[in-house]
Amino acid sequence: MGFKRIVRRVAKFILASQPDAFVKVKVAQINYGEIHKDRKIVITGGGRGLGFYMAKKFLAEGSKVLIAGRNESTLKNAVRELGKNCFYITYDATEYEKSKGFIQKANDILGGIDCLICNAGISLHEGNFQNVTLEGWDKQFNTNLKGTYFLAKEFLELKMANKDFGGNLMFISSETGNQCYDTPYGLTKAAINSLTGALSRRVYHTGIRVNAIAPGVTLSDMTKDYAEAADGNMYRDCASGRIFLPEEVAELACFLASDAAKCISGEIIHCNGGNHLKTFWEKN
């Protein structure tokens, strides 16, 4: 058998074994003020800090936003400030048995959910493993991982049950999830990073994207004990040399949840000026 004939047979076999599928991709362009027009966004931990600023950004880009948290007074004040297209539900992420009801109620209020942002989380800042307690471990794992896991599960199952194949699931991770940590907060974020990739592989073919944002030290209630910039000084003794603003993280969330980022899924996007990167010239 001649060489050309062998090549033709191999080529025919390869082409015949390809799946009969057609994928169409539409590239979106950003028009500021409309990038999320008429989208429905749900943000846990949305009454203050990073969650509040993400809500503010999405609203500015044309979305309807529902924020959730444990403190109804905080949520009411946030909605009052954010305006008429913002709604709230009082919800504790650790009440796992209520996660399905919460997702359904949010879906009913907004008339659908295009994006769920799992932002609620806590850190007890133990410093090292010697200061970790059973109670502190449970508090952080129950909120940051278990509560987030089952809420995400309910969201994805609702989308698939309704054949609503599109939209976004976004986790708020941390730069600590990409480093070796011996305290619960960093361990929960490492698990979230793993979950992000796994869920993306499960559902991307349906049109649902799953990503995570990993901020560095960002001005919020969670970091107020060691990151304070009342005088406008954002300096911090770290590789990036500064603290970050929640508004900066909100800009990334807005882009990542938009159609302009349709090709991005399963990624953990760090927004810390590269603070998590290890370089060979750094001192031990």
Residue, then its C-alpha position, 0 to 999 in steps of 0.5 A: m500500500g502506497f504512502k499517500r493511500i495510507v495517509r488518506r485512510v488515516a485522515k478519513f478515519i480521524l474525520a469520521s470519528q469527530p462528533d457531530a456537533f456545531v458550536k456558535v459563539k457570539v463575541a460581545q462588546i462592552n457598551y458602558g451603562e448597558i453591559h448588564k442591561d436587564r440582567k438579574i444578579v444575586i449577591t450573598g453578603g451583599g449588604r456591605g463591603l465587597g458585596f455592596y460595591m459589586a451590587k452598586k456596579f451591576l446596578a450602574e450597568g443596568s441590572k436588577v440586583l438582589i442582595a442577601g445577608r443575615n442582618e436585615s437592618t444592614l440589608k435595608n440600609a443598603v437597598r435604600e442607598l442602592g436604589k429601586n432596582c435593588f431587592y433583598i432577602t434575609y438569609d444565613a448561608t449556614e442554614y443549608e436546608k433553606s438554600k433551595g427556598f432562597i434560590q427559588k424566592a430570589n428567582d421569583i422576585l427577579g423573574g430569573i437569575d442570570c448570575l449568582i455571586c457567592n460572596a458571603g464569608i468570614s475569617l477569624h484571623e487566627g494567625n497560625f494553627q495553634n490558635v485554631t479552635l473546633e468552634g472557629w473551624d466549624k464557623q468558617f467551614n460552614t459559611n465559606l465552604k459548606g454554605t457556598y457549596f449547597l447554595a451553588k448546587e441549588f442554583l445550578e440544579l434550578k437552571m438545569a431543571n428549567k433548561d435555562f442554559g446560560g448565565n454565571l456562577m461566581f465564587i469570591s475566593s482569596e489569594t490565600g487559596n493559592q498558597c499553603y495555609d494552616t488556618p481554616y479560612g485559607l483552606t476553605k478558599a483552596a477548596i473553593n478554587s478546586l470546586t470552581g474548576a470541577l463545576s465548570r467542567r460539569v456545566y460549561h457545555t450547557g452555557i453556564r460559566v463558573n469562575a472565581i475571583a481571588p482578591g488580595v487584602t481589600l478594604s472591608d469590615m473583614t480586614k479593618d483590624y489590619a488594613e485601614a486607609a482613613d488617611g488615604n494611604m493604601y500602602r501595605d508591606c507586601a509584594s504588591g505594596r498596597i491594599f485594594l479597593p472593593e470598587e476595583v474587585a467589583e469592576l472585575a466581577c462586572f466584566l467576568a459576568s458579562d458576555a464579553a467574557k464568554c470564553i472564560s470559565g473554570e478560572i480563578i482570577h487574582c486581583n491582588g497585583g500579583n501578590h500571590l506570585k512567588t519569584f526566585w529573587e524573593k527572600n525566604 
